[in-house]
């Protein structure tokens, strides 16, 4: 979600009022995209969470943090 089609998908979903969780390897790049989207759409609800799909430990950590957030998964 921190570049290309993922960043654009995040922007469009946020534009439509969806609370978006950006699951990314590079949190710095993701935060840059998040800030750019928030400048365009101040009401956007976007969270950045680290996720490296090549690491089972990262996947477990992401899943645990997401479950703790209480947000629905759609």
C-alpha positions in Angstrom: 0.0 0.0 0.0 3.0 2.3 0.1 3.4 2.7 -3.7 1.8 2.2 -7.0 -1.6 0.5 -7.2 -1.7 -0.1 -3.4 -1.2 3.6 -2.7 -3.9 4.6 -5.2 -6.3 1.9 -3.8 -5.7 3.3 -0.3 -6.5 6.9 -1.6 -9.7 5.9 -3.4 -11.0 3.8 -0.5 -10.2 6.7 1.9 -12.0 9.1 -0.4 -15.1 6.8 -0.1 -15.0 6.9 3.7 -13.5 3.5 4.3 -11.2 3.0 7.3 -8.0 1.7 5.6 -5.3 -0.3 7.2 -2.1 0.0 5.2 -0.2 -3.3 5.7 3.4 -2.5 4.6 7.0 -3.5 4.9 8.3 0.1 4.8 6.5 2.2 7.4 8.4 5.3 6.5 7.2 5.2 2.8 3.7 4.3 4.0 3.6 7.3 6.4 4.6 9.6 3.5 1.7 8.2 1.4 -0.6 8.5 4.4 0.3 12.2 5.0 -0.2 13.0 1.3 -3.6 11.4 1.3 -4.6 13.2 4.5 -3.6 16.5 2.9 -6.0 15.7 0.0 -8.7 14.1 2.3 -8.5 15.5 5.8 -11.3 13.2 7.0 -9.5 10.0 5.9 -9.2 7.2 8.4 -5.9 5.5 7.6 -3.6 3.4 9.9 -0.2 2.0 9.0 0.8 -1.4 10.3 4.0 -3.3 9.5 3.6 -6.6 7.7 6.3 -8.6 5.9 4.6 -11.6 4.3 8.0 -13.4 4.0 8.2 -13.6 7.8 5.7 -15.8 9.7 6.6 -13.9 12.9 5.7 -10.6 11.2 2.4 -12.1 10.0 1.6 -13.3 13.5 2.4 -9.9 15.0 0.3 -8.1 12.4 -2.7 -10.5 13.0 -2.4 -10.0 16.8 -2.2 -6.2 16.5 -5.1 -6.1 14.0 -7.3 -8.3 16.2 -6.5 -6.0 19.2 -7.7 -2.9 17.1 -11.3 -4.2 17.2 -11.8 -3.1 13.6 -13.8 -5.3 11.2 -12.1 -7.1 8.4 -13.7 -6.7 5.1 
